[in-house]
Amino acid sequence: MNRQIIKPFLSLLLASAVFSCKDDDDAPFTPIGGGGGTPVDSTTLDDGPVDFSKLQDTYGHLASPGLTAQWTHYNVHDPAYWVDENFVYCYNTDVAFGHDIRPGIQIRRSINLVEWEFVGWAFPGLPTKGANFIRQNGGEPFNSLWAPYIIKIGSEYRLYYSLSSPTPRLSVIGLAVSSSPKGPFLERDLVVTSRANGAIQTNAIDPTIVVAENGSHWMYYGSAWDGIYKLELNPVTGLARLNEDKGVRVAQRAFTGGTVNGNIEGPEIIYNPEFDKYYLFIAYDWLETKYNVRVGRSDNANGPFYDILGNNMNEEKDDKPMIVAPYRFQGHGGWQGVSHPGVFKKDDHFYIGHQGRPGVNRYFMVMHVRQLFWTPDGWPLVSCQRFATEAETPVEKAELVGNWEQITFSYEVVPGYANEQTSPGFSDSETIALEPGGTLSGASTGAWTYASPWLTLQYGNGTTATLRVERGRDWENEVTSTLLFTGLNNQQVTVWGKKVQ
């Protein structure tokens, strides 16, 4: 049965704040929309101390197109990352708080993952082949590019872009290439397309790519409609291995009363050699409110993928675990819209980046970068706080004694999209205390034990949580250093915490 899902038009919200070619040769395209955007070569970054006073939750005074040099980690949506010898680069959707901006995919870079500088745009406008495909099929492209992905194959940087239109599901994923992560990028061709027709297919946006151990290349992509798809690529060209191939579905959402439980989009796939597993991270729900991250894994780069309960992600079920979701610590407005993940590895540490929308105004888009840890049996855990250049040093048992704010993720199914999912459904913190004698008091009672770096909480209701302890910054209270934990309870629900004064 064709259970297609119609998704509201993403770019309308963001703005308010024939697949075939004659040949495969790289060719420059005619700019549409104007602009310059030649990437800069000099850098303002250094390895000195971070001035956290500049890293506020909102940034209305810096959001205009004339202040791009000051955007740093602001105006970031759908980030994708590339790590080279000197910098971590971030590429993201064309969007700005309260302003229309020129298209071209924004490029940023960082040394320490906290301070970012705006480099420029990947393109001087809309890529010609992508825009022409939409026009040739009766539509008009949005004047913005969405959800890029970057990968280096040999000496070639391959930048995949998403271009859509107001015509439902009339979209393309295209490829441009460069010899530098800064560009300039030259358009090669279209990788996969979707049309406003009766075909069973997902929407051709939101690409991510993994190279398998056997050398095959796989793209995962899609938003709403028929879920997340996989598509095999030609390793030499970076395009679809078979012309006109759309791929096949690998993940979808559950339905309630015939209505989908919410959007599914923004996949990200990585390989972790420690566990010899491929991990598929997926964005669930509406991007301004309930946006959250789910994850499954596979022994193979082309799936199938299974969640932590052993469910195939291609079944009509909502998968666990949910590892990032809207949250609110005490004395702060909270963060919502925390998804469309970009996952990367730097200096043998994994990180996850995503947009964060402050609860005080959901139209601001701030880049969050968090450490990603792993359970002993190979499931990812996300830090409850943004990375702040802290060093990983052992935590002694005596340091854990004291008051903590604990968040146990909750989730309410709200079928639909923007019109239905108007509330972020924050998971709020509660105060607990780890007592010197190994007891747990406050909002939760029970007992605790510690074998570095793993803290075990045994609650009075019979639930047990295994939590990874780290040092980090308390961003909500502007405390330079405290203790944090992240983990799962025995119901596969994420539990976060931070020690407070």
C-alpha positions as CSV (number, residue, x, y, z in Angstrom):
1,M,0.0,0.0,0.0
2,N,1.3,3.4,-0.9
3,R,1.4,5.3,2.4
4,Q,3.0,8.5,1.2
5,I,3.4,11.4,3.5
6,I,3.0,15.0,2.5
7,K,5.5,17.3,4.3
8,P,4.9,21.0,4.7
9,F,7.4,23.2,3.0
10,L,10.5,23.5,5.0
11,S,12.0,26.5,3.3
12,L,9.0,28.7,3.8
13,L,9.7,28.5,7.5
14,L,13.4,28.9,7.1
15,A,13.1,31.9,4.9
16,S,11.0,33.7,7.5
17,A,13.7,33.6,10.0
18,V,15.0,15.7,-16.5
19,F,17.7,13.6,-14.6
20,S,20.1,13.2,-17.4
21,C,23.0,15.1,-18.7
22,K,24.9,15.1,-21.9
23,D,28.1,14.1,-20.2
24,D,29.7,13.7,-16.8
25,D,32.3,16.4,-17.2
26,D,32.6,19.0,-14.4
27,A,31.3,22.4,-15.7
28,P,31.0,25.8,-14.1
29,F,27.4,27.0,-13.8
30,T,25.7,30.3,-14.3
31,P,25.1,32.0,-11.0
32,I,21.4,32.6,-10.2
33,G,20.7,35.0,-7.4
34,G,23.9,37.0,-7.4
35,G,26.5,37.4,-4.7
36,G,30.2,36.8,-4.5
37,G,31.1,34.3,-1.9
38,T,34.7,33.7,-2.8
39,P,36.1,31.8,0.3
40,V,38.7,33.5,2.3
41,D,42.2,32.0,2.9
42,S,43.3,33.8,6.1
43,T,41.9,32.9,9.5
44,T,41.0,34.7,12.6
45,L,41.1,31.6,14.7
46,D,43.7,30.6,17.2
47,D,44.2,28.1,20.0
48,G,43.8,30.6,22.8
49,P,41.2,30.7,25.6
50,V,37.6,30.9,24.6
51,D,35.6,34.1,25.4
52,F,32.3,32.4,26.4
53,S,30.6,35.8,26.9
54,K,30.3,36.0,23.1
55,L,28.4,32.8,22.9
56,Q,24.9,33.8,23.8
57,D,21.7,31.9,23.0
58,T,20.2,34.6,20.8
59,Y,21.8,36.9,18.3
60,G,19.3,39.2,16.6
61,H,21.8,42.0,16.4
62,L,24.1,39.8,14.3
63,A,21.7,38.0,12.1
64,S,21.6,40.3,9.0
65,P,23.3,39.4,5.7
66,G,25.7,42.3,6.1
67,L,27.2,40.8,9.2
68,T,28.2,37.4,8.0
69,A,31.7,37.7,9.4
70,Q,30.1,37.8,12.9
71,W,27.8,34.8,12.4
72,T,30.3,32.3,13.9
73,H,28.1,29.5,15.1
74,Y,24.8,31.4,14.5
75,N,22.3,30.9,11.6
76,V,23.2,27.2,11.4
77,H,20.7,24.6,10.2
78,D,21.4,21.1,8.9
79,P,25.1,21.1,9.5
80,A,27.5,18.7,7.8
81,Y,31.2,18.4,8.8
82,W,34.6,17.7,7.3
83,V,37.8,17.3,9.3
84,D,41.1,18.1,7.7
85,E,44.6,18.6,9.1
86,N,44.0,22.1,10.5
87,F,40.3,22.8,10.7
88,V,36.9,21.2,11.1
89,Y,34.7,22.6,8.3
90,C,30.9,23.0,8.6
91,Y,28.5,23.3,5.6
92,N,24.9,24.2,6.2
93,T,21.5,25.3,4.8
94,D,21.0,28.8,3.5
95,V,19.1,30.5,6.3
96,A,19.2,33.5,8.6
97,F,17.1,34.6,11.6
98,G,14.6,37.2,10.3
99,H,16.2,37.7,6.9
100,D,16.2,36.4,3.4
101,I,19.8,35.6,2.3
102,R,21.5,34.7,-0.9
103,P,21.8,31.0,-1.8
104,G,25.0,29.1,-2.0
105,I,25.6,26.9,1.1
106,Q,27.4,28.5,4.0
107,I,30.9,27.4,5.0
108,R,32.4,27.8,8.4
109,R,35.4,26.3,10.1
110,S,36.9,25.9,13.6
111,I,40.0,24.8,15.4
112,N,38.5,24.0,18.8
113,L,34.8,23.2,17.9
114,V,33.6,26.1,20.0
115,E,34.7,29.2,18.1
116,W,33.8,29.3,14.4
117,E,34.6,31.7,11.6
118,F,32.5,32.3,8.5
119,V,34.5,31.3,5.4
120,G,32.0,32.1,2.6
121,W,29.7,30.3,0.3
122,A,30.3,27.1,-1.7
123,F,28.4,28.5,-4.7
124,P,27.7,31.9,-6.1
125,G,24.0,31.1,-6.5
126,L,21.8,28.1,-7.3
127,P,23.5,25.3,-9.3
128,T,22.3,25.4,-12.9
129,K,21.5,21.7,-13.4
130,G,19.5,21.5,-10.2
131,A,17.5,24.6,-10.9
132,N,16.9,23.6,-14.5
133,F,15.6,20.2,-13.6
134,I,13.0,21.8,-11.4
135,R,12.0,24.3,-14.0
136,Q,11.8,21.6,-16.7
137,N,9.4,19.8,-14.6
138,G,7.0,22.7,-14.1
139,G,8.2,24.2,-10.9
140,E,10.4,27.1,-9.7
141,P,13.2,26.3,-7.3
142,F,13.4,27.9,-3.9
143,N,16.1,30.6,-3.7
144,S,18.0,28.5,-1.1
145,L,20.0,25.3,-0.9
146,W,19.4,22.9,1.9
147,A,21.1,20.2,3.9
148,P,24.5,19.7,2.2
149,Y,26.9,16.8,2.7
150,I,30.7,16.8,2.2
151,I,33.1,13.9,1.7
152,K,36.6,13.6,0.3
153,I,37.4,10.9,-2.2
154,G,41.1,10.8,-3.2
155,S,42.0,14.4,-3.8
156,E,38.5,15.4,-4.7
157,Y,36.1,17.1,-2.3
158,R,32.5,16.1,-3.2
159,L,29.8,18.5,-2.0
160,Y,26.2,17.2,-2.3
161,Y,23.5,19.8,-2.2
162,S,19.7,19.7,-1.8
163,L,17.4,21.9,-3.9
164,S,13.6,21.9,-3.6
165,S,10.6,23.8,-4.7
166,P,7.0,24.8,-3.6
167,T,5.8,21.9,-5.8
168,P,5.5,18.9,-3.4
169,R,8.4,16.5,-3.8
170,L,9.9,18.3,-6.8
171,S,13.5,18.2,-5.6
172,V,17.0,17.2,-6.5
173,I,20.3,16.2,-4.9
174,G,23.2,17.4,-6.9
175,L,27.0,17.0,-6.8
176,A,29.7,19.6,-7.1
177,V,33.4,19.1,-6.7
178,S,36.5,21.0,-5.7
179,S,40.2,20.4,-4.9
180,S,39.7,22.4,-1.7
181,P,37.2,22.3,1.2
182,K,36.9,26.1,0.7
183,G,36.0,25.7,-3.0
184,P,35.3,26.9,-5.6
185,F,33.0,24.0,-6.3
186,L,32.0,23.1,-9.9
187,E,28.8,21.4,-10.6
188,R,29.1,17.8,-11.9
189,D,25.6,16.4,-12.3
190,L,22.4,15.4,-10.5
191,V,22.6,12.3,-8.3
192,V,18.9,11.6,-7.6
193,T,15.7,13.4,-8.2
194,S,12.0,13.3,-7.2
195,R,9.0,14.5,-9.0
196,A,5.4,15.6,-8.2
197,N,3.9,12.3,-9.5
198,G,2.3,9.2,-8.3
199,A,5.5,7.2,-7.8
200,I,6.3,5.7,-4.5
201,Q,9.4,7.6,-3.4
202,T,10.8,9.8,-0.7
203,N,11.7,13.5,-1.3
204,A,15.2,13.9,-2.8
205,I,16.9,16.0,-0.1
206,D,19.1,15.4,2.9
207,P,22.0,13.3,1.6
208,T,24.7,11.5,3.7
209,I,27.3,9.0,2.4
210,V,29.4,6.1,3.7
211,V,32.2,4.2,2.0
212,A,31.9,0.5,2.9
213,E,34.8,-1.7,3.9
214,N,34.5,-3.4,0.5
215,G,34.9,0.0,-1.3
216,S,31.2,0.4,-2.3
217,H,29.7,3.9,-1.8
218,W,26.2,4.3,-0.4
219,M,24.0,7.4,-0.1
220,Y,21.2,7.7,2.4
221,Y,18.7,10.4,1.9
222,G,15.1,11.5,2.2
223,S,12.5,13.5,4.0
224,A,8.9,12.5,4.8
225,W,6.9,10.8,2.0
226,D,8.2,7.3,1.9
227,G,10.9,7.6,4.5
228,I,14.7,7.2,4.3
229,Y,16.2,5.6,1.2
230,K,19.6,4.1,0.3
231,L,21.2,4.5,-3.1
232,E,24.4,2.9,-4.4
233,L,26.8,5.4,-6.0
234,N,29.5,5.0,-8.6
235,P,32.8,5.5,-6.5
236,V,34.5,7.1,-9.5
237,T,31.9,9.8,-10.3
238,G,30.1,10.2,-7.0
239,L,26.8,9.9,-9.0
240,A,24.2,7.1,-8.9
241,R,25.6,3.8,-10.0
242,L,22.6,3.2,-12.2
243,N,20.9,6.0,-14.1
244,E,17.5,7.0,-12.8
245,D,17.9,4.8,-9.8
246,K,16.1,6.1,-6.7
247,G,17.2,3.4,-4.3
248,V,15.0,1.6,-1.8
249,R,13.6,2.5,1.6
250,V,15.5,1.5,4.8
251,A,13.6,3.4,7.5
252,Q,10.2,4.8,8.2
253,R,7.9,6.0,11.0
254,A,5.0,4.5,12.8
255,F,1.4,5.6,12.2
256,T,-1.4,6.4,14.6
257,G,-5.0,6.3,13.3
258,G,-3.7,6.4,9.7
259,T,-1.6,9.5,10.4
260,V,2.2,9.4,10.5
261,N,3.6,10.0,13.9
262,G,5.8,12.8,12.6
263,N,8.5,13.5,10.0
264,I,11.5,11.4,9.4
265,E,14.5,13.0,7.6
266,G,18.1,14.2,7.8
267,P,19.9,10.9,8.0
268,E,23.6,10.7,8.9
269,I,25.6,7.5,8.5
270,I,29.0,6.7,10.0
271,Y,31.2,3.7,10.6
272,N,32.8,2.9,14.0
273,P,35.7,0.5,13.6
274,E,35.8,-0.2,17.4
275,F,32.5,-2.1,17.1
276,D,32.7,-2.9,13.3
277,K,29.2,-1.4,12.9
278,Y,27.6,1.2,10.7
279,Y,25.3,3.7,12.5
280,L,22.3,5.5,11.0
281,F,21.3,8.6,12.8
282,I,17.9,10.0,11.8
283,A,15.9,13.2,12.6
284,Y,12.4,12.7,13.8
285,D,9.5,15.2,14.0
286,W,9.0,18.9,13.3
287,L,12.2,20.9,13.0
288,E,11.2,23.9,15.1
289,T,9.7,22.0,18.1
290,K,9.9,18.2,18.7
291,Y,12.9,17.6,16.5
292,N,15.0,14.7,18.0
293,V,17.6,12.2,17.0
294,R,17.1,8.4,16.8
295,V,19.8,5.8,15.9
296,G,20.1,2.3,14.6
297,R,23.0,0.2,13.5
298,S,24.0,-2.5,11.0
299,D,26.8,-5.0,10.2
300,N,26.7,-3.7,6.6
301,A,27.0,-0.3,4.9
302,N,23.8,-1.1,3.0
303,G,21.8,-2.3,6.0
304,P,19.4,-3.5,7.2
305,F,19.5,-1.3,10.3
306,Y,18.2,-2.3,13.7
307,D,17.3,-0.2,16.7
308,I,18.4,-1.0,20.3
309,L,15.3,-3.2,20.8
310,G,16.2,-5.3,17.7
311,N,13.5,-3.8,15.5
312,N,14.2,-3.3,11.8
313,M,14.1,0.4,11.2
314,N,12.1,-0.2,8.0
315,E,9.2,-1.5,10.0
316,E,6.3,0.9,10.8
317,K,7.6,1.6,14.3
318,D,9.3,4.5,16.1
319,D,12.8,3.4,17.0
320,K,14.8,3.7,20.2
321,P,17.0,5.0,21.5
322,M,16.2,8.8,21.3
323,I,19.7,10.2,22.1
324,V,19.0,14.0,21.7
325,A,15.7,15.7,22.2
326,P,14.3,19.0,23.5
327,Y,15.4,19.6,27.0
328,R,15.3,22.2,29.8
329,F,17.5,22.5,32.8
330,Q,16.5,24.7,35.7
331,G,16.7,28.5,35.3
332,H,16.9,28.3,31.5
333,G,14.4,28.5,28.6
334,G,15.6,25.2,27.2
335,W,16.6,24.0,23.8
336,Q,14.2,22.6,21.1
337,G,14.6,21.7,17.5
338,V,17.8,19.8,18.4
339,S,18.3,17.5,15.4
340,H,19.4,17.0,11.8
341,P,22.7,15.6,13.2
342,G,26.1,15.7,11.6
343,V,28.5,13.2,13.2
344,F,32.3,13.3,12.8
345,K,35.5,12.1,14.4
346,K,38.4,14.3,15.4
347,D,41.5,13.2,17.3
348,D,40.0,9.8,18.1
349,H,36.9,11.4,19.7
350,F,33.4,11.4,18.1
351,Y,31.2,14.5,18.1
352,I,27.7,15.3,17.0
353,G,26.6,18.7,15.7
354,H,23.1,19.9,15.2
355,Q,21.0,23.0,15.3
356,G,19.5,24.2,18.6
357,R,16.6,26.6,18.9
358,P,16.3,28.4,22.2
359,G,13.0,28.0,24.0
360,V,12.7,31.8,24.3
361,N,12.5,32.2,20.5
362,R,12.4,29.1,18.3
363,Y,13.5,30.9,15.2
364,F,17.1,31.4,16.3
365,M,19.4,28.6,15.0
366,V,22.5,28.0,17.0
367,M,25.1,25.3,16.2
368,H,25.6,22.8,19.0
369,V,28.6,20.5,19.0
370,R,28.6,17.7,21.7
371,Q,30.8,14.9,22.5
372,L,29.6,11.4,21.5
373,F,30.4,8.5,23.7
374,W,29.8,4.8,23.4
375,T,28.4,2.1,25.7
376,P,30.5,-1.0,26.1
377,D,28.2,-2.9,23.7
378,G,28.4,-0.2,21.1
379,W,25.5,2.3,21.3
380,P,26.1,6.1,21.1
381,L,25.5,8.4,24.0
382,V,25.4,12.2,23.6
383,S,26.7,14.7,26.2
384,C,24.1,16.7,28.0
385,Q,26.1,19.8,27.4
386,R,27.9,21.4,24.4
387,F,31.6,20.8,24.1
388,A,33.6,23.6,25.6
389,T,37.3,22.5,24.9
390,E,37.4,20.6,28.2
391,A,40.0,18.0,28.8
392,E,39.0,14.4,29.6
393,T,40.5,13.6,33.0
394,P,39.5,10.8,35.4
395,V,36.7,11.6,37.8
396,E,37.1,10.3,41.4
397,K,34.1,8.8,43.3
398,A,34.2,11.4,46.0
399,E,33.6,14.2,43.4
400,L,30.2,12.7,42.5
401,V,28.8,13.4,46.0
402,G,26.4,16.4,45.9
403,N,23.4,17.8,44.1
404,W,22.6,17.1,40.5
405,E,20.0,18.1,38.0
406,Q,18.8,15.0,36.2
407,I,16.7,14.7,33.0
408,T,15.0,11.5,32.0
409,F,13.8,11.9,28.5
410,S,10.1,11.7,27.9
411,Y,8.3,11.5,24.6
412,E,4.7,12.0,23.6
413,V,3.6,10.9,20.1
414,V,1.9,13.8,18.3
415,P,1.0,12.6,14.8
416,G,1.5,15.2,12.1
417,Y,3.8,18.0,11.2
418,A,4.1,21.8,11.9
419,N,0.4,22.4,12.5
420,E,0.1,19.6,15.0
421,Q,3.6,19.5,16.6
422,T,3.4,23.1,18.0
423,S,5.0,22.2,21.4
424,P,8.6,21.0,21.9
425,G,7.5,18.7,24.7
426,F,10.5,19.6,26.8
427,S,12.0,17.0,29.1
428,D,12.6,19.0,32.3
429,S,15.3,18.5,34.9
430,E,14.7,17.5,38.5
431,T,17.0,17.7,41.5
432,I,18.6,14.6,43.0
433,A,21.5,14.1,45.4
434,L,24.2,11.5,45.4
435,E,24.8,10.9,49.1
436,P,28.2,10.0,50.6
437,G,27.0,6.6,51.7
438,G,25.9,5.5,48.3
439,T,22.2,6.4,48.6
440,L,20.2,8.5,46.2
441,S,17.7,11.1,47.4
442,G,15.6,14.0,46.1
443,A,13.2,13.6,43.2
444,S,14.6,10.1,42.7
445,T,15.5,7.7,45.5
446,G,17.6,4.6,45.5
447,A,21.3,3.8,45.5
448,W,24.4,4.6,43.4
449,T,27.7,2.9,42.6
450,Y,30.7,4.0,40.5
451,A,33.4,2.3,38.5
452,S,35.1,5.1,36.5
453,P,33.8,6.3,34.1
454,W,30.4,4.5,34.7
455,L,27.9,5.6,37.3
456,T,25.1,3.2,38.0
457,L,21.8,4.6,39.5
458,Q,19.5,2.1,41.0
459,Y,16.1,3.8,41.5
460,G,13.6,2.8,44.1
461,N,11.0,1.9,41.3
462,G,13.3,-0.9,40.1
463,T,14.7,1.1,37.1
464,T,18.5,1.1,36.6
465,A,20.5,3.6,34.6
466,T,24.1,3.2,33.5
467,L,25.7,6.6,32.9
468,R,29.0,7.8,31.5
469,V,30.6,10.5,33.6
470,E,32.7,13.4,32.1
471,R,33.9,16.8,32.9
472,G,32.3,19.7,31.1
473,R,30.9,23.2,31.1
474,D,27.5,24.1,32.7
475,W,26.3,26.3,29.8
476,E,23.0,27.3,31.5
477,N,24.7,28.6,34.6
478,E,27.9,29.8,33.0
479,V,30.0,27.6,35.2
480,T,33.4,26.8,33.7
481,S,33.7,23.2,34.9
482,T,31.4,20.7,36.5
483,L,30.6,17.0,36.2
484,L,28.1,15.6,33.6
485,F,26.6,12.3,32.9
486,T,24.8,10.7,30.0
487,G,23.5,7.2,29.4
488,L,20.5,4.9,29.1
489,N,18.3,3.2,31.7
490,N,17.2,-0.4,31.3
491,Q,14.1,0.8,29.4
492,Q,16.5,2.2,26.7
493,V,15.5,5.8,27.7
494,T,18.2,8.5,27.8
495,V,19.2,10.0,31.1
496,W,21.2,13.2,31.4
497,G,22.6,15.0,34.4
498,K,24.9,17.8,35.6
499,K,26.3,18.5,39.0
500,V,25.2,21.8,40.4
501,Q,26.4,24.0,43.3
